[in-house]
Amino acid sequence: YINVLISIHAEKSIEAGQRYEECADPPYDALEDQDGIGVVDEVLRILNHPLKPRLLFFNGIDDLICNHAGNERFLDNLPWIYAQNWLLSERYSWLVGDDPEDSSSSKQGSPAGYVK
């Protein structure tokens, strides 16, 4: 867990004593008024912006709460100006240490990235 946080430069969460907890009430309560509001328009606005800001989508590989397959399909089907670049971009895999359980993959298609 700590190695993952370090690899994504989130060490401050360790220092602050924050710990990930799935389906926690405080985040849900804070976003309750936004339940059911889609993100497609906002994601497209960012991805199609002329300054090409980079946008990273992240799913934990062992995160059973997040539908990483659905999120990948979401990205594959977005109607954005770099959609073809995204679809043709390669996926890369890597290991953290020697344990195959600590493997992950990434994909980069200007200006979006996806890590799981």
N, C-alpha and C positions, 0 to 999 in steps of 0.2 A: 504494500500500500504506500509506504513512504517513498520507495523507489519510483513509483508512478508519479507521485506529486513532484518529486525532484526533477524527473524527466520532462515534465510540462511546466517547470519553473513556478511551481505553486508552493514553495517551501514556507511562505508566510502563513499559510493555513495551518501548518504544523506548529509554528511558533505561537499562533493564536489559539491553539487547542481545538481547532475546528475538526470535526470528524464527519465524513459523509454518512448519511442515514437515509435509506430509501423510504419514500412515501412519508417523509416527515411533515408534521402539521404546520410549522411556522412558514415554510416556503409556500405550501398550498394555500394557507390562509392569506398570505400577502398577495397572491396572484388570483384569488378567487373571482374577483370582478372581471378577469380576463379569460375565464373559462369559456372555451368554444370559439374564441377569436383566432382566426387563422393567421399564419405568418407568411404565406406565399407572397403576397404583394410586397411586404417589407423586404423579404429575402431577395426578390427580383429587383427591387429598387436599388439595393446595395450591390448586387452582382452585376447589374447593368450600368452602374455609375461610371462616368467617363474617367474618373481618377483611379478606377480599379482598386478600391480598398480590398484587402485580403480578408476572407471570412473562413474561419475554421469550424467544421462540424466535428464533434467528438462524441463517441459512444464507447463506454468501457466494454472490452471484449467479453467479459464475464458478467456484464450488467444485464440481468434478466428482466429488469423493469423496463428498460428502453428497447424499443423494437429496432435494432440496428439494421435488419434486413429491410424494413419499411422505410427507414431513413435513407438507405442507399437507393431504393426505388424512387423516393421523393427527389433526390438529387439527380438521378438519371433521367427523370421525366420533366424537370423544370424547363420552361420555355425561355431560356436566357440566351444572350448573344454569344456566349462561349460554350453552349451546350455540346456542340460537336467536339470541341477540344476536350471537354470533360469526359465524354463517352469514349474517346480514343486514348485518353491518358492511361498510363500503366499503374497498376497497384504494386506497391512494394511491401515486403514483409521483413521483419527483423526479430531477433531474440534479445531478451534482456538477460545477460548472464548465460548459463548453460542449460537452464530449465525451459523445455519447450512449452510448458504451461504459461510462461511469461512472454509469449510471442504476441505480436501485434501486426497491424498492417496500416498502410496509409496510401492516399491517392491525392495527387495535386493536379488541378486543371484550372488554369488562370481564370479568375483570381480565387477560386475556392479550393479548400483542402478538406480532407476527411480522414480522421484517425479513429481506429477502433482497436 
